[in-house]
Amino acid sequence: DETGAYLIDRDPTYFGPVLNYLRHGKLVINKDLAEEGVLEEAEFYNITSLIKLVKDKIRERDSKISQVPVKHVYRVLQCQEEELTQMVSTMSDGWKFEQLVSIGSSYNYGNEDQAEFLCVVSKELHNTPYGTTSEPSEKAKVSYYTL
Protein backbone atom coordinates (compact mmCIF):
# COMPACT_ATOMS: atom_id res chain seq x y z
CA ASP A 1 0.00 0.00 0.00
CA GLU A 2 1.00 3.67 0.21
CA THR A 3 2.99 3.00 3.43
CA GLY A 4 4.99 0.17 1.88
CA ALA A 5 3.19 -2.62 3.75
CA TYR A 6 2.48 -5.92 2.00
CA LEU A 7 -0.73 -7.91 2.35
CA ILE A 8 -0.14 -11.65 2.53
CA ASP A 9 -3.43 -13.52 2.40
CA ARG A 10 -2.61 -16.69 4.39
CA ASP A 11 -4.36 -18.64 7.14
CA PRO A 12 -3.48 -16.96 10.47
CA THR A 13 -4.14 -20.20 12.40
CA TYR A 14 -1.23 -21.98 10.74
CA PHE A 15 0.94 -18.88 10.52
CA GLY A 16 1.10 -18.59 14.34
CA PRO A 17 3.65 -21.42 14.79
CA VAL A 18 5.66 -20.02 11.84
CA LEU A 19 5.78 -16.57 13.44
CA ASN A 20 6.76 -18.02 16.82
CA TYR A 21 9.53 -20.04 15.16
CA LEU A 22 10.87 -16.89 13.51
CA ARG A 23 10.74 -15.08 16.87
CA HIS A 24 12.56 -17.62 19.07
CA GLY A 25 13.73 -20.52 16.87
CA LYS A 26 11.57 -23.20 18.48
CA LEU A 27 8.75 -25.18 16.93
CA VAL A 28 5.64 -25.07 19.12
CA ILE A 29 2.43 -26.46 17.64
CA ASN A 30 -0.86 -26.54 19.53
CA LYS A 31 -2.07 -30.14 19.98
CA ASP A 32 -5.31 -29.31 18.13
CA LEU A 33 -3.43 -27.95 15.10
CA ALA A 34 -2.54 -30.22 12.17
CA GLU A 35 1.19 -30.32 11.52
CA GLU A 36 0.47 -30.55 7.78
CA GLY A 37 -1.06 -27.05 7.85
CA VAL A 38 2.06 -25.63 9.51
CA LEU A 39 4.19 -27.48 6.95
CA GLU A 40 2.20 -25.86 4.14
CA GLU A 41 2.93 -22.41 5.58
CA ALA A 42 6.63 -23.18 6.12
CA GLU A 43 6.86 -24.34 2.50
CA PHE A 44 5.00 -21.24 1.26
CA TYR A 45 7.56 -18.99 2.99
CA ASN A 46 10.43 -21.37 2.04
CA ILE A 47 11.78 -21.58 5.60
CA THR A 48 13.91 -24.70 5.09
CA SER A 49 14.93 -25.19 8.73
CA LEU A 50 11.29 -25.06 9.80
CA ILE A 51 10.23 -27.38 6.98
CA LYS A 52 12.71 -29.97 8.28
CA LEU A 53 11.47 -29.61 11.88
CA VAL A 54 7.81 -29.97 10.92
CA LYS A 55 8.50 -32.99 8.69
CA ASP A 56 10.42 -34.60 11.57
CA LYS A 57 7.48 -33.94 13.89
CA ILE A 58 5.05 -35.51 11.39
CA ARG A 59 7.28 -38.60 11.04
CA GLU A 60 7.51 -38.89 14.83
CA ARG A 61 3.73 -38.61 15.19
CA ASP A 62 3.10 -41.19 12.48
CA SER A 63 5.57 -43.67 13.96
CA LYS A 64 3.88 -43.37 17.37
CA ILE A 65 0.50 -44.09 15.80
CA SER A 66 1.82 -47.17 14.01
CA GLN A 67 3.40 -48.51 17.23
CA VAL A 68 0.14 -48.41 19.22
CA PRO A 69 -0.99 -51.97 19.91
CA VAL A 70 -4.11 -52.97 18.02
CA LYS A 71 -7.20 -53.32 20.19
CA HIS A 72 -9.87 -55.92 19.51
CA VAL A 73 -13.54 -56.14 20.34
CA TYR A 74 -14.78 -59.66 20.97
CA ARG A 75 -18.40 -60.73 20.72
CA VAL A 76 -19.95 -63.96 21.88
CA LEU A 77 -22.95 -64.99 19.82
CA GLN A 78 -25.29 -67.76 20.91
CA CYS A 79 -26.90 -69.73 18.10
CA GLN A 80 -28.43 -73.06 17.22
CA GLU A 81 -26.81 -75.54 14.86
CA GLU A 82 -29.15 -74.64 11.99
CA GLU A 83 -28.26 -70.92 12.29
CA LEU A 84 -24.49 -71.39 12.48
CA THR A 85 -23.65 -71.45 8.77
CA GLN A 86 -25.79 -68.41 7.98
CA MET A 87 -24.41 -66.42 10.90
CA VAL A 88 -20.75 -67.08 10.03
CA SER A 89 -21.26 -66.49 6.29
CA THR A 90 -23.04 -63.17 6.81
CA MET A 91 -20.47 -61.61 9.16
CA SER A 92 -19.43 -58.27 7.75
CA ASP A 93 -17.89 -54.96 8.69
CA GLY A 94 -14.49 -56.47 9.54
CA TRP A 95 -15.76 -59.14 11.94
CA LYS A 96 -13.93 -62.45 11.78
CA PHE A 97 -14.60 -65.87 13.28
CA GLU A 98 -12.41 -66.80 16.27
CA GLN A 99 -13.81 -69.82 18.09
CA LEU A 100 -16.82 -72.12 18.29
CA VAL A 101 -17.87 -73.64 21.64
CA SER A 102 -20.53 -76.31 21.89
CA ILE A 103 -22.82 -75.81 24.87
CA GLY A 104 -24.86 -78.96 24.34
CA SER A 105 -28.33 -79.51 23.03
CA SER A 106 -30.83 -77.53 25.02
CA TYR A 107 -33.61 -77.38 22.42
CA ASN A 108 -35.68 -80.29 21.25
CA TYR A 109 -37.66 -79.93 18.01
CA GLY A 110 -39.69 -82.97 17.12
CA ASN A 111 -37.50 -86.04 17.42
CA GLU A 112 -34.16 -84.20 17.05
CA ASP A 113 -32.02 -82.44 19.61
CA GLN A 114 -30.77 -79.09 18.30
CA ALA A 115 -27.15 -78.39 19.22
CA GLU A 116 -26.43 -74.99 20.74
CA PHE A 117 -23.18 -73.08 20.21
CA LEU A 118 -21.34 -70.01 21.37
CA CYS A 119 -19.52 -68.37 18.47
CA VAL A 120 -16.70 -65.97 19.35
CA VAL A 121 -15.99 -63.26 16.74
CA SER A 122 -13.58 -60.34 16.80
CA LYS A 123 -12.97 -57.01 15.12
CA GLU A 124 -9.96 -54.69 15.21
CA LEU A 125 -10.49 -51.18 16.56
CA HIS A 126 -8.43 -48.83 14.44
CA ASN A 127 -6.76 -45.84 16.06
CA THR A 128 -7.23 -42.49 14.44
CA PRO A 129 -4.57 -39.76 14.31
CA TYR A 130 -6.11 -38.03 17.32
CA GLY A 131 -6.04 -41.03 19.66
CA THR A 132 -9.70 -42.03 19.56
CA THR A 133 -11.00 -45.35 18.39
CA SER A 134 -13.86 -46.14 16.10
CA GLU A 135 -16.71 -48.07 17.63
CA PRO A 136 -18.26 -51.02 15.83
CA SER A 137 -21.34 -50.05 13.86
CA GLU A 138 -23.02 -53.44 13.54
CA LYS A 139 -26.09 -53.89 15.75
CA ALA A 140 -26.37 -57.11 17.70
CA LYS A 141 -27.93 -58.46 20.88
CA VAL A 142 -24.62 -59.69 22.23
CA SER A 143 -21.99 -58.77 24.78
CA TYR A 144 -18.63 -57.41 23.68
CA TYR A 145 -15.38 -56.83 25.49
CA THR A 146 -12.31 -54.77 24.69
CA LEU A 147 -8.99 -56.46 25.48
C-alpha positions, 0 to 999 in steps of 0.5 A: 500500500502507500505506506509500503506494507504488503498484504499476505493472504494466508491462514493466520491459524497456521501462521502462528507457529511459523511466526513463533519459530521466527521469533525464538527458533523453536517449533511449538504447535498446539495439539489441536493444530494439524502439523500438515497445515504448519508445513504448508505455511513453512513451504509457502515462505520457504523456511527450510529449517522449519520445513525440516522440523515440521517434517520430523514432527510428522514422522515422529507422530506417524511412527507413534501411531503405528506402534500403538498396539491394536485393540480388539472387540470380541463378541460372543454370539449364541446360536443353534446348529441350523443358524451357524452357517448363515451367521458365520457367512453373513459376518461383515464390517471387519468381523472375523470368526475366532472360536466355536464352543458347543454348549450342548443340546438344550432345544428339542424340536420334534424327534431331534435335539438341536445343538447350541453353540457359542460363536466368538468373533472379533474385530480390530479397533483402528486408532485415528490420528487423534487417539480415539478409536472407532466403535463397531457399527453393527447392531447385535444383541450380544456382549462385547469386550475390549482387550 
